[in-house]
């Protein structure tokens, strides 16, 4: 069944009247739903899906009756991704889309010392939010992840000894299997295409952050965080 994000969904009401023009169009014109078909809605806040059956399709609304509420899936831990801004918007979109599918619950994008210039207008940010919502609908997740953007960024306010960072050149770093399954929350720091600056690495060391080594294969900035998050969420 198709899943739809429906903000403000009232799980206490048995009848749902879909009047939103875009959603109405998608249900009746794009997907061509008919009476008695079932559809799933979620509000992006509560960890559950609500299953409805279409009872009427009117000129300007779709009327649905609630059938049941299903608890959503839960992960073994939560993951926050601190991602230095990449050099292309397409990479940013990829990180958000695939990160949501993997199960990342919070995205924090910031300019690091070696981040290239990437302008994020309100229109681009709105597009990223739309991509995020579509990924939640597709993946079966119930809660919308948080997305934050920082043009000016204070490492001192965000860095913690409980955080980990990817640094592929440090062979003495820990392996993911050494830290997986030991925490309820993980914060992963991923550098830009040019890597972390020495100043940033020194900041991490002074905060006693854990360096992680993924092996001899160097991953792109848009895939390193996804691989790390997926591994941690499966243990």
C-alpha positions in Angstrom: 0.0 0.0 0.0 1.1 3.5 -0.8 2.2 5.6 2.3 1.5 9.3 2.6 2.9 11.9 4.9 -0.1 13.8 6.4 0.9 16.4 9.0 -1.7 17.0 11.7 -3.2 13.6 11.3 -5.7 13.0 14.2 -5.5 9.4 15.1 -8.5 9.8 17.4 -10.9 10.5 14.4 -12.2 7.6 12.4 -13.0 9.7 9.3 -10.3 11.5 7.2 -11.3 13.9 4.5 -8.5 14.6 2.0 -8.9 18.1 0.7 -5.3 19.1 0.0 -5.1 19.8 -3.7 -1.8 18.1 -4.4 -2.6 15.0 -2.4 -6.1 14.8 -3.9 -4.6 15.0 -7.4 -2.0 12.3 -6.6 -4.6 9.9 -5.2 -7.3 10.4 -7.8 -5.4 11.4 -11.0 -1.9 9.9 -10.7 -2.5 6.7 -8.7 -6.2 6.5 -9.8 -7.4 5.1 -6.5 -10.9 3.8 -6.3 -13.4 3.3 -3.5 -12.6 0.5 -1.0 -8.9 0.6 -1.7 -6.7 1.0 1.4 -4.0 3.6 1.9 -1.6 4.4 4.7 -1.0 7.8 6.4 1.5 8.9 9.0 2.0 12.3 10.7 5.9 12.3 10.9 5.8 12.6 14.7 4.3 9.4 16.1 5.9 6.0 15.6 2.9 4.5 13.9 1.0 4.1 10.6 -2.7 4.6 10.2 -4.5 2.4 7.7 -7.6 3.9 6.0 -10.0 2.6 3.4 -11.4 5.0 0.8 -15.2 5.2 1.1 -16.0 8.1 -1.2 -14.3 10.1 -4.0 -16.0 13.4 -4.4 -15.3 16.3 -6.7 -13.0 18.0 -4.3 -12.1 15.5 -1.6 -11.5 11.9 -0.8 -13.2 10.4 2.3 -11.5 7.6 4.2 -12.4 5.5 7.1 -9.8 4.3 9.6 -9.2 0.6 9.7 -6.3 0.1 12.1 -3.1 1.6 13.6 0.2 -0.2 13.2 3.3 0.4 15.2 6.3 1.5 13.2 9.7 -0.2 13.1 12.4 0.9 15.6 16.1 0.9 15.3 18.6 -0.4 17.8 20.2 3.0 18.2 19.9 6.6 16.8 22.4 8.2 14.4 23.1 11.9 13.8 25.1 12.7 10.7 27.4 15.8 10.9 28.2 16.3 7.2 30.6 18.9 5.8 28.9 20.4 2.8 29.9 18.7 -0.5 30.7 20.6 -3.7 27.4 19.8 -5.5 23.8 20.0 -4.7 23.2 16.5 -6.2 25.5 15.0 -3.6 23.5 16.8 -0.9 20.3 15.4 -2.2 21.8 11.9 -2.4 23.0 12.1 1.2 19.5 13.1 2.4 17.6 10.6 0.3 19.8 7.6 1.0 20.5 8.6 4.6 16.7 8.6 5.4 16.4 5.2 3.8 19.3 3.9 5.9 17.7 5.3 9.1 19.6 8.4 10.0 17.5 10.5 12.3 19.2 13.9 12.2 21.3 15.7 9.5 23.5 18.6 10.4 25.2 20.2 7.3 28.0 22.7 7.9 30.9 24.4 6.2 34.2 22.9 7.1 37.6 24.5 6.4 37.9 22.7 3.0 34.2 22.8 2.0 33.8 24.3 -1.5 31.3 27.1 -2.1 27.8 25.7 -2.3 25.0 28.2 -2.0 21.8 26.9 -0.5 18.8 29.1 -1.2 15.4 28.6 0.5 14.2 27.0 -2.7 17.0 24.4 -2.6 16.4 23.7 1.1 12.7 23.2 0.4 13.6 20.7 -2.3 15.7 18.8 0.2 12.8 18.7 2.6 10.6 17.3 -0.1 13.2 14.7 -1.0 13.4 13.8 2.7 9.6 13.4 3.0 9.4 11.2 -0.1 12.2 9.0 1.2 10.4 8.6 4.5 7.2 7.6 2.7 9.1 5.1 0.5 11.3 3.6 3.3 8.5 2.8 5.8 9.9 5.1 8.5 7.3 7.0 10.5 9.2 10.0 12.1 10.6 12.7 9.9 14.3 13.3 10.5 15.6 16.7 11.4 17.7 18.7 8.9 19.8 21.7 10.0 22.1 23.9 7.9 24.9 26.1 9.3 26.7 28.8 7.4 28.8 29.6 10.4 29.6 26.7 12.6 31.2 26.4 16.1 32.9 23.1 16.6 33.1 23.8 20.3 29.3 23.8 20.6 28.8 20.5 18.8 31.9 18.3 19.3 31.7 15.8 22.1 33.8 12.9 23.3 31.0 10.6 22.5 31.2 11.4 18.7 33.2 9.6 16.0 34.9 10.9 12.9 36.1 9.3 9.7 39.8 9.7 9.0 41.0 7.1 6.5 44.7 7.7 6.9 44.9 6.8 10.5 45.6 3.0 10.6 45.5 3.1 14.4 41.9 4.2 14.4 39.1 1.9 15.7 37.2 -0.4 13.4 33.4 0.0 13.3 33.0 -3.5 14.7 34.9 -2.3 17.8 32.2 0.4 18.6 29.0 -1.0 17.1 26.3 -2.1 19.5 27.8 -0.3 22.5 25.9 3.0 22.4 22.2 4.1 22.1 23.2 7.2 20.2 26.0 7.8 17.7 27.1 11.1 16.0 29.2 10.6 12.9 31.4 13.3 11.4 32.2 13.2 7.7 34.6 15.6 6.0 34.3 17.2 2.5 36.0 16.0 -0.7 39.3 17.5 0.4 39.2 15.9 3.8 39.5 17.4 7.3 42.0 20.2 7.8 44.8 19.7 10.4 43.1 22.3 12.6 39.8 20.3 12.6 41.6 17.1 13.3 43.4 18.7 16.2 40.1 19.9 17.5 38.7 16.4 17.4 41.7 15.0 19.2 41.4 17.6 21.9 37.8 16.7 22.4 38.7 13.0 22.6 36.5 12.0 19.7 36.9 8.5 18.3 38.7 8.2 15.0 37.3 5.4 12.8 39.0 3.7 9.9 36.9 2.0 7.2 39.8 0.2 5.4 42.0 0.8 2.5 39.2 1.7 0.1 38.6 5.5 0.3 34.9 6.3 0.1 33.3 9.4 -1.3 32.0 12.0 1.1 28.4 11.2 0.0 28.8 7.5 0.8 31.1 7.3 3.9 28.4 8.5 6.3 25.7 6.2 4.8 27.9 3.1 5.1 28.9 3.9 8.7 25.3 4.7 9.8 24.0 1.5 8.2 26.6 -0.6 9.9 25.9 0.9 13.3 22.1 0.7 12.9 22.3 -3.0 12.2 24.2 -3.9 15.4 
